[in-house]
Amino acid sequence: MEKAIIETTNQIQINSEKVAQKMVEKKKTWNSKNFDQQMKESQNELVHLRMELQNLMVKFGMRALKTYQAARNEPLRSTEIASLVKYEIENAIHDVSEPESKDAIIKQAQIEWEKQHKT
């Protein structure tokens, strides 16, 4: 029994060393030019994503305006438009800030990351 435990322990140690060796082989070397380029691309992507988010929030506002306009004969006034859009945006932000929504977003991001980085 003791011999089997020692053999299992040795096998685990050998496997751990193999994994560590592979990690060292795959480890990326530091390249400041590549990092700088990646940071610039990341900044550009962030700007693009913010624009997409803003456009999506406009769509939330437009949905609310269409809904309210359908219930009345006269056009919405400027102050009504501002209030309705503000209310709709705040509700959308509140909804995605709920713990359940955050958890779902995190889970979906993890799944997408794993799909993109299959090993």
C-alpha positions, 0 to 999 in steps of 0.5 A, a space after each residue: 500500500 505504501 509503495 502504491 502511494 509513493 508511486 502515485 506521489 511520484 507520478 503526480 510530481 512528474 506530471 506537475 513538472 511536465 505541466 510546468 515545463 510546458 508553461 515555461 515553453 509557452 511563456 511569452 517574452 516581454 516585447 514593449 512594442 507589441 505591448 504598446 501596439 496592443 494598448 493602442 488597439 485596446 483603446 480604439 476598441 474601447 472607444 468603438 464599444 462605447 459608441 456601440 453602447 451609446 447607440 444601443 442606449 439610443 435604441 432603448 430611448 427610441 423604443 420608449 418614445 415610440 411606445 408613449 407616442 402611440 398612446 397620444 395624438 399630439 407629438 411629444 414635447 422636448 421636455 417629455 422626450 428628455 424625461 422619457 429617454 432619461 428614465 429608459 436609460 436609467 432603467 436599462 442601466 439598473 437592469 444590467 446592474 442587478 446581480 443576476 444580470 452581472 452573473 449572466 454577463 460574466 458567465 457568457 464572457 467566460 464561455 466566449 473567452 474559452 471558445 476563442 482560446 481553446 487549448 
